[in-house]
Amino acid sequence: MTPKNTLIASLVGTAVVALCCFTPMLVILLSALGLAAWVGYLDVVLLPLLGIMVALTVVAYRRHRRCCQK
């Protein structure tokens, strides 16, 4: 995967996790599927995942910047 593609993929992943973290989108989806009991555990999963995705985005940006700065 090229640095540009890695950066784009990490930005999309971070946006999706942030969208699920800060909006009730995932709560509505889980409720519609009958899985509302899992809503209480979303913070345990989504907040660390958001931190991991932000770190991955920073690493991908640094690689892209180092590679394509010529």
N, C-alpha and C positions, 0 to 999 in steps of 0.2 A: 504494500500500500504506500502510495506516495505521501509525503508530508502534507500536501494540500488536501488530499482525500481524508487523511487521519484528522486533520483540523476540522474539516466539514462534518465528519461523522461524530466527533466529540462535541461539537457545538449543537448538533441536532439532538444528541443524547442528553446533553445538559438542559436543553430547552424542554424536552419531554419530561424529564425528572422534575424540573422546576415547575412546570405546568401541573403535574400531578401533586406536587408538594404544596403549592400555594393557592390552588383553586379546588373547589369541591368536585372536580371532574371525576376523579377516581372513586370518590364516595358515592356519587350518583350511579356510576357504572357498576360498582359492587352491589349496591342496593338493588339495582334492576336485575342483576343476575342471582339475587337471593343469597349473597355472600356478605351481608351487612355485619356479621359477627367479626369479620376480619378488619373492619374499619379501625378498631382500637389499636391495632398493631402496625398501622401504616407509618406512623412517626418513627417507630423503631427501625423500619427498613428504609424509608425514603430519605430521611435526613442524612444518614451515613452515605447512602448512595449518591445524594446530591454533592456531598463533599468529595467523594471519589471522582465523580464526573467533572467537577470543577478542577480538581488536580490534574486529571487526564487532559482537559482542555488547555491548561497552562503548559503542560509538557508538550502537547502537540503544537501549540503556538510557538514555543521556543524552538522546536525542531524545524518548523516551517520557516521561521525567521532566519535561523542559522543556515538552512539549506538554500533559500531563495533570496538571499540578501546580496547577491553578486551584482 
